[in-house]
Amino acid sequence: MSFASFRRLSLPLIAGATLLASPFVAAEEPLKFGIISTESSQNMAPLWAPFLDDLSDALDREVEPFFATDYAAVIQAMRFDQIDMAWYGNKSAMEAVDRAGGEIFAQTVAANGAPGYWSLMITHRDSDLENVDDVLANADELIFGNGDPNSTSGFLVPGYYVFAQNGVDAATAFKRTLNSSHETNALSVANGQVDVATFNTESMERLEAVHPDKAEQLKVIWKSPLIPSDPLVWRKNLSEELKGELRDFLYAYGETEQQQAILEALQWSGFDPSTNDQLLPIRQLELFKERAQVAADESLSAEEREAALAEFDARLDELNERLEAAEAAKADASLAQAS
């Protein structure tokens, strides 16, 4: 039975989460697919439906989407084997890999050909705020829309580049700080409920398509360095047979015009193979952020700070070696494929 024919909601698996269910009875347990809450599930469900229908047909088993009110619920669902695979951002994927038995096996390819996406800071177009310096100078008078704590572009990236590098604690610097989805942040700024917020270029493209009047109310005052495209993560304890079926489906998906149209609604053109090595730059960024916070911590003695920073530097050196090795292996594989 297709996703579009689902008629009821099951009881939440965990607090704040809903799973669309079907009366269809299959020989195998349904595959449960987690989807992070970049916007409301009511908006996202129709976009995902055709893709999940195709996956269900390919596997010859029901595929159930799992939506939740925040990223943490999707991570926890994987931790307790309540979902089998998920679409995450890099930060939430790192949590799933480290704490929930997850493993990256694929990476989305952007429909616009971009090698990734970018975090943004936005204000209302009529705001006097023009850059990060203006935001930080007036922070105690501003309401700030921060992202989900497990969001890469909404929280981790601006947390380092905008706040940690400037020695600012976003949780205490502003008159008020709210943590919300990308969609909520953008609409809150457009409606004048929040003065400044985090956002990203992918969500901006979608907002321009579905709410162009709201997008016109926004002004971008900061853009981050490039962020790697989003990963797909499965539970490591899935059967090798199922993993093989998922690889076969995803790596080939997007070859037909119909599949391209389905992916375009999700702002993708296909999927590339990937591994946990995709997270190495994100791990570096997390450590850089933590290191900057320790360096600015006046409660530590000079000796304590020096010891802590030395430990961070050693971990960063190790990550850098792993990243260089992974990039070299990737380059070798590309050369071998080309020849």
C-alpha positions in Angstrom: 0.0 0.0 0.0 1.4 3.4 -0.9 2.3 6.1 1.7 -0.4 8.3 0.3 -3.1 5.9 1.5 -2.0 5.9 5.1 -5.0 6.9 7.2 -4.0 6.9 10.9 -1.2 7.9 13.3 0.2 5.3 15.6 1.0 6.0 19.2 4.3 7.9 19.6 7.3 5.7 19.9 8.9 8.2 22.2 7.9 11.6 23.5 7.2 14.2 20.9 7.4 11.7 17.9 4.8 10.3 15.5 5.0 7.4 13.1 2.6 7.2 10.2 1.2 3.7 10.1 -0.8 1.6 7.7 -3.2 -1.3 8.0 -1.2 -3.2 5.4 0.0 -6.5 6.8 3.4 -7.7 5.4 5.4 -10.9 6.0 8.3 -8.8 7.2 8.4 -6.0 9.8 8.1 -2.5 8.3 11.3 -0.6 7.7 11.2 2.5 9.8 12.8 5.6 8.2 13.6 8.6 10.5 13.4 12.2 9.2 14.8 15.1 11.1 12.5 18.1 11.8 13.8 20.9 9.6 10.2 22.0 9.3 6.8 20.6 10.4 5.9 17.0 9.7 2.7 18.2 7.9 4.9 20.0 5.4 7.5 17.2 5.0 5.3 14.1 4.8 4.0 14.8 1.3 7.5 15.6 0.0 8.9 12.3 1.3 5.9 10.1 0.4 6.8 9.3 -3.3 10.4 8.5 -2.4 9.4 6.2 0.5 6.8 4.5 -1.8 9.5 3.7 -4.3 11.7 2.4 -1.5 8.9 0.2 -0.2 8.3 -1.2 -3.7 12.0 -2.0 -4.2 12.3 -3.8 -0.8 8.9 -5.4 -1.2 8.1 -4.4 2.4 6.3 -1.5 4.0 8.4 1.6 4.8 7.1 3.8 7.6 8.3 7.4 8.1 9.2 8.5 11.6 8.8 12.2 12.3 9.6 13.9 15.6 9.5 17.4 17.2 13.3 17.6 17.5 16.5 16.0 16.2 17.2 14.3 19.6 14.0 12.1 19.3 15.2 10.7 15.9 18.7 10.0 17.4 17.1 8.3 20.4 14.8 6.3 18.2 17.8 4.8 16.5 19.5 4.2 19.8 16.6 2.0 20.9 16.2 0.3 17.5 12.9 2.0 16.9 14.0 3.1 13.5 16.2 1.3 11.0 17.7 4.2 9.1 17.4 8.0 9.0 18.2 11.2 7.1 20.3 13.4 9.4 22.3 16.5 9.3 26.0 16.0 10.0 25.9 17.0 13.7 22.9 14.8 14.4 24.5 12.0 12.4 27.6 12.3 14.5 25.5 11.8 17.6 23.7 8.8 16.0 27.1 7.3 15.1 28.6 7.9 18.5 25.6 7.2 20.8 23.0 5.3 18.8 24.8 2.5 16.9 24.5 4.3 13.6 26.7 4.2 10.5 26.8 6.5 7.5 26.4 4.7 4.1 25.2 7.4 1.7 25.3 11.2 1.2 22.7 13.3 -0.6 23.6 15.1 -3.9 22.1 18.6 -4.2 19.8 19.3 -7.1 21.5 22.6 -7.7 24.9 20.9 -8.1 26.3 22.5 -5.0 29.0 20.4 -3.1 27.1 21.1 0.1 25.3 24.0 1.8 25.9 27.0 4.0 24.7 28.2 7.4 23.2 31.7 7.5 22.3 34.4 10.0 19.2 36.3 9.0 17.3 39.4 10.2 14.3 41.2 8.9 15.0 43.2 5.7 14.1 46.4 7.6 16.4 45.7 10.5 19.3 48.0 11.3 21.5 44.9 11.9 23.9 44.5 8.9 26.5 42.0 10.1 27.7 39.8 13.0 29.4 42.7 14.7 26.1 44.6 14.9 24.4 41.5 16.4 27.1 40.9 19.1 27.2 44.6 20.0 23.5 44.7 20.6 22.9 41.1 21.8 21.5 42.1 25.2 18.6 43.9 23.4 17.8 41.2 20.8 15.7 38.0 20.7 17.8 35.3 19.0 16.4 32.3 17.2 19.0 29.6 17.6 18.7 26.2 15.9 18.1 22.7 17.3 21.1 21.8 19.5 21.7 18.8 17.2 21.5 20.9 14.0 24.8 21.4 12.0 23.8 24.6 10.2 21.4 25.9 12.8 23.6 25.4 15.9 27.1 23.9 15.6 28.4 26.0 12.7 27.2 29.4 13.8 28.0 28.3 17.4 31.7 28.1 16.4 32.2 30.8 13.7 29.8 33.5 15.1 30.0 32.9 18.8 33.0 30.8 20.0 35.5 32.6 17.8 34.2 35.9 19.3 34.2 34.6 22.9 30.4 34.9 23.2 28.0 32.5 24.9 24.8 32.5 22.8 22.8 31.1 25.6 23.4 34.1 27.9 24.4 37.0 25.6 20.9 37.8 24.2 17.9 39.3 25.8 16.2 36.0 25.0 17.3 32.8 23.1 14.9 30.3 21.5 15.8 27.0 19.9 13.6 26.1 16.9 13.6 24.5 13.5 14.9 26.2 10.4 11.4 26.9 9.2 10.2 28.4 12.5 13.3 30.6 12.8 12.8 32.0 9.3 9.0 32.7 9.8 9.7 34.2 13.2 12.1 36.7 11.7 9.9 37.4 8.8 6.9 38.1 11.2 9.0 40.3 13.5 8.9 37.9 16.4 12.6 37.3 16.5 15.4 39.8 15.8 18.0 37.5 14.4 18.2 33.8 13.7 20.2 31.0 12.2 19.1 29.5 8.9 20.7 27.8 5.9 20.8 28.0 2.1 18.8 24.8 1.5 16.0 26.0 3.7 16.1 29.4 2.1 15.6 27.9 -1.3 12.6 26.0 0.0 11.2 29.0 1.7 11.5 31.0 -1.6 9.5 28.3 -3.3 6.7 27.8 -0.8 6.5 31.1 1.0 8.1 33.7 -1.3 6.4 36.6 0.5 8.1 35.5 3.7 11.5 35.0 2.0 11.3 38.6 0.7 11.2 39.8 4.3 14.6 38.3 5.2 18.1 39.7 5.0 21.2 37.5 5.1 23.9 39.1 7.3 26.3 36.2 7.5 27.2 33.1 5.5 29.4 30.2 6.8 32.1 28.1 5.1 30.8 25.1 3.1 29.1 22.3 5.1 29.2 18.7 3.6 25.9 17.4 2.2 23.6 15.5 4.5 24.2 11.8 5.3 21.9 8.8 5.4 22.6 6.6 8.4 21.5 3.0 9.1 21.7 0.9 12.2 25.0 -1.1 12.1 23.1 -4.2 13.3 20.9 -4.4 10.2 21.3 -7.6 8.2 23.9 -7.5 5.4 21.1 -8.6 3.0 19.0 -5.5 3.9 22.1 -3.2 3.7 22.8 -4.5 0.2 19.2 -3.9 -0.9 19.4 -0.3 0.5 22.7 0.4 -1.3 21.4 -1.0 -4.6 18.2 1.2 -4.4 19.8 4.4 -3.2 23.0 4.5 -5.3 20.9 4.0 -8.5 18.0 6.2 -7.5 17.5 9.2 -9.7 18.1 7.6 -13.1 14.6 8.1 -14.4 12.7 11.4 -15.0 10.1 10.3 -12.5 12.7 9.7 -9.8 14.4 13.0 -10.6 11.1 14.8 -10.1 10.6 13.0 -6.8 14.1 14.0 -5.6 13.8 17.5 -6.8 11.0 18.1 -4.3 13.5 17.1 -1.7 16.1 19.4 -3.3 18.3 16.5 -4.3 19.4 14.8 -7.5 20.6 11.5 -6.1 22.8 9.8 -3.5 26.6 9.0 -3.4 28.3 6.3 -1.3 29.7 7.7 2.0 31.2 6.6 5.3 31.7 7.9 8.8 34.8 9.7 7.5 32.3 12.3 6.2 32.0 13.4 9.8 35.7 14.2 10.3 35.4 17.9 9.4 32.4 18.2 11.7 34.3 16.5 14.6 37.1 19.1 14.0 34.6 21.9 14.2 33.0 20.6 17.4 36.5 20.4 19.0 37.5 23.8 17.7 34.3 25.2 19.4 35.0 23.4 22.7 38.7 24.5 22.6 37.7 28.2 22.1 35.3 27.9 25.1 38.1 26.5 27.3 40.5 29.1 26.1 38.1 31.8 27.2 37.2 30.2 30.5 38.5 32.5 33.2 37.5 30.1 36.0 40.5 27.8 35.0 44.0 28.3 36.3 46.8 28.9 33.8 48.0 25.3 34.3 44.5 23.8 34.0 43.9 25.8 30.8 47.2 24.8 29.3 46.7 21.1 30.0 43.2 21.2 28.6 44.2 23.0 25.4 47.1 20.6 24.9 44.7 17.7 25.0 42.4 19.4 22.5 45.4 20.1 20.2 46.4 16.4 20.3 42.9 15.3 19.4 42.7 17.9 16.6 46.1 16.7 15.2 44.8 13.1 15.2 41.6 14.1 13.4 43.6 16.1 10.9 45.7 13.0 10.1 42.6 10.9 9.7 41.1 13.5 7.4 44.2 13.7 5.2 44.3 9.9 5.0 40.6 9.8 4.1 40.9 12.5 1.4 44.0 10.7 -0.1 42.1 7.4 -0.2 39.1 9.2 -1.8 41.3 10.8 -4.4 43.0 7.4 -5.2 39.6 5.8 -5.6 38.5 8.5 -8.0 41.6 8.1 -10.1 41.1 4.3 -10.2 37.5 4.7 -11.3 38.4 7.2 -14.0 41.1 4.9 -15.5 
